[in-house]
Amino acid sequence: MIRKSRCNILVFLVKPFLVMVIIAGIFGLVYLRSGFLQLEYSLSDLEKKKIQCLRERKMLLAERTSLLSFAKLEGSRQAGDGFILPDRIQVIHMSKQKGVQPYRTSLERKYLAEP
């Protein structure tokens, strides 16, 4: 009889403990899954920021290159290398011919008459 009462007390204590362990395990899995999803969203946001920064970097490099080339032209112009930026008068107009012929280039007549 004493054995049976000890067995009943043991079963009475073990069953609720096992139920609590299972419930804690389920909540732990849900917590880990939500943490994993939050980490995925953070990585996605960081990836978008990376792409945006790379795009901005390319734009800045292109702007830097254009500014440097213009500064180089201005520097050569001030140095007296004989290089000048063209005016509207100094532009040569080209008309495209159909077929396999060389391009015809010409200055307008009124600009040719002026020295």
C-alpha distance (Angstrom), angle and dihedral (degrees) to the residues before:
residue distance angle dihedral
M1 . . .
I2 3.75 . .
R3 3.78 89.7 .
K4 3.75 92.8 53.5
S5 3.79 93.5 52.5
R6 3.81 91.4 50.1
C7 3.80 89.3 50.2
N8 3.80 91.5 49.9
I9 3.82 91.6 49.9
L10 3.80 90.6 48.3
V11 3.83 92.3 49.9
F12 3.81 89.3 44.7
L13 3.85 90.3 55.7
V14 3.83 99.3 37.4
K15 3.82 98.5 50.9
P16 3.83 96.3 57.6
F17 3.81 89.8 42.4
L18 3.82 91.5 53.6
V19 3.82 91.2 46.6
M20 3.83 89.5 51.1
V21 3.82 90.8 48.9
I22 3.82 91.4 50.9
I23 3.82 92.4 48.0
A24 3.82 91.1 47.1
G25 3.83 89.2 49.0
I26 3.81 91.9 52.0
F27 3.81 92.0 48.9
G28 3.81 89.5 46.7
L29 3.81 91.3 53.1
V30 3.82 91.4 48.4
Y31 3.83 90.4 48.9
L32 3.82 92.0 49.4
R33 3.79 91.8 47.5
S34 3.81 92.8 50.5
G35 3.81 89.9 47.9
F36 3.79 89.9 51.1
L37 3.82 91.7 50.3
Q38 3.80 90.7 48.4
L39 3.80 89.1 51.5
E40 3.82 90.6 51.0
Y41 3.81 91.0 51.7
S42 3.81 90.5 49.2
L43 3.79 90.6 50.9
S44 3.80 90.6 49.3
D45 3.81 91.2 52.0
L46 3.80 91.2 48.1
E47 3.81 90.6 49.3
K48 3.82 90.3 52.8
K49 3.82 90.4 49.4
K50 3.81 89.8 49.2
I51 3.82 92.0 52.7
Q52 3.81 90.6 46.8
C53 3.82 91.4 49.6
L54 3.81 91.5 48.8
R55 3.80 90.0 50.4
E56 3.80 90.7 48.6
R57 3.81 90.3 47.5
K58 3.81 91.0 53.9
M59 3.80 90.7 49.2
L60 3.80 91.6 49.2
L61 3.80 91.9 48.7
A62 3.80 90.7 50.6
E63 3.80 91.0 48.6
R64 3.79 90.9 47.5
T65 3.79 90.8 50.6
S66 3.79 92.5 49.7
L67 3.79 91.7 47.6
L68 3.79 92.1 48.3
S69 3.80 92.2 49.0
F70 3.80 91.4 49.3
A71 3.81 90.5 46.7
K72 3.80 88.5 49.8
L73 3.82 90.5 52.6
E74 3.78 91.5 47.9
G75 3.80 90.6 47.4
S76 3.79 92.7 51.5
R77 3.79 89.7 46.7
Q78 3.78 92.0 53.3
A79 3.80 92.2 43.8
G80 3.81 89.4 61.7
D81 3.81 98.4 -117.3
G82 3.78 89.2 147.7
F83 3.80 93.7 -110.0
I84 3.78 115.1 132.6
L85 3.77 133.7 172.4
P86 3.84 111.0 -108.3
D87 3.77 123.4 -109.8
R88 3.79 123.5 -143.0
I89 3.81 88.3 -96.4
Q90 3.80 93.9 56.4
V91 3.82 95.9 53.8
I92 3.81 116.9 109.9
H93 3.79 114.7 -139.8
M94 3.81 118.1 -142.4
S95 3.78 125.4 -162.1
K96 3.77 118.5 -155.8
Q97 3.81 115.8 -127.3
K98 3.79 122.1 -149.7
G99 3.76 116.4 -116.8
V100 3.77 130.4 19.4
Q101 3.77 100.1 -41.8
P102 3.77 130.8 123.8
Y103 3.77 117.1 -95.0
R104 3.79 115.7 -97.1
T105 3.77 113.4 -133.0
S106 3.74 125.0 -173.4
L107 3.74 142.7 159.6
E108 3.74 117.2 -127.1
R109 3.82 112.3 -96.9
K110 3.79 97.2 -118.1
Y111 3.82 90.9 58.1
L112 3.80 92.4 49.3
A113 3.80 92.1 55.1
E114 3.80 93.1 56.8
P115 3.82 116.2 77.4
